[in-house]
Amino acid sequence: MNGPVRGYWCECWTEEASNTEGPTLLASFDAYSAPQADRWVAIALRTISPALDSDASDEAWAWLYEGRAETRRALMRSQPCRVTITHASVRVTWTIRPVLFLPLAHRQDAELPACAYSSTPHHTD
């Protein structure tokens, strides 16, 4: 990767209705195409759907059959997307947003770049 690369940052958040601390990040994923991004959500929904209550399962399959195409079209227009299902008192939300991935320092033969040696870690006892 020589320069910035367009892609999508995907996250899965959970939030319980009785939790006052807010949502919890469950997983994240870097996708390099719109199909890869929406596939990540689709795989998760298909995987968990047997364990969902009937309303949440209906939400999941509605997105898989109808909402997924609209999600992909929105991603192709560089618009962020969100898929949410509610199971019992837990809301699960997948977010996908367009991003630019920046290249990291190039390493050859597992050597660190010179700047890696200019700082020292802080130790606490």
N, C-alpha and C positions, 0 to 999 in steps of 0.2 A: 504494500500500500504506500504509494508515493505522496498522496495528498488526501484531503478530506474525501470520504466516501459516503454517499447518501445511503440511509438505511432507516430502520424503525426501532425504537426502544419500546419494549413490551414489558408490562408489569402485571402481576396478579396480586390484588389486595383483598383482605378479608376484614369484615367488621361485624362484630356481634352487637345486636341492638342494646343490650344492657351494659356494654363497655363504654365508659366515659373517656377513655384514653384515645379514641379515634381508631382509624384503620391500621392494620398490620400488613407490612409487605411480606407476601408469601413466596414469591418467585419473580425473577426478571430474566429477560432474554434479549439478545441483540439479533435482529433479523436484517438481512441485506436485500430483501425484496418484499413487496406487498403480499404475494402468495405465501411466503415463508412466515410472515407475521400472523396472518389470519389462520394459517395452518396450526400455529402454536396454540391458539385459542381453541380451535376446532378439536385438536387432539385432547386437550384438557377436558373439554366439555363431554366428548365421547367417553373418556375414561371415567369421569365421575358420575355420569348420568344414571347408571344403575343404582347408585347409592342415594340419589336425590329423592325428595318427596315428589308427588305427582305434579304439583304446580311448578316447582323448580325444573323438573325434567321437561315439562311442556315449554318453559322459557328457553331452556337449552336447545331443544330440538327446533323450536321456532327460529332461533338465530341460525342454527346449522342449515336449515332448509330455505329460509327466506332472507334473514338479515346478513348472512355471510357475504353474499354478492354485493350488497350495498356497502358493507364495510370495506370490501376490497376496492370498489370504485372510489370511495372517499379517500382511501390510502393512496390510490394512484393520483388523486388530486392534491396530495400532500396535506390532507386534513386529518387531525387526530380522531381516534375512535374509541368507543367504550362499549363493553359488553357486560351486563350485570344480570345476575340471577340471585334469587333469595331462597335459601333453604332453611326452613324453620326460622330461627332468629338470626341467622348468619347471612350477610350479604357478601357475595363474591363478585369482584369487579376486575375485569381485564382491561387495561388501557394500552393503546398503541399510538405512538406519536412519531412523526417524521423527525429525524435527527441527522446531523453530520458526524460521522465517526472520524476522529482525528488519528493520524498515525502515531504510534509510539516510537521511542528511540530504537533504531535498528541495532540488532545484536548479531555479531558474527562470532562463531565458535563459542557461544555462551559467554562472551566477555561483556561486561557492563560498560556503558559509555563513561568517558572521563568525568562527567559531572556527578556520577554516582558516588565518587570517592570524596567529593568536596563537602559533604555534610556527615555529621556523626550522629548516631542515634542517642537519645536521652534515656538513661537508665534510672529506674526508681527502685528502691528497696522496700 
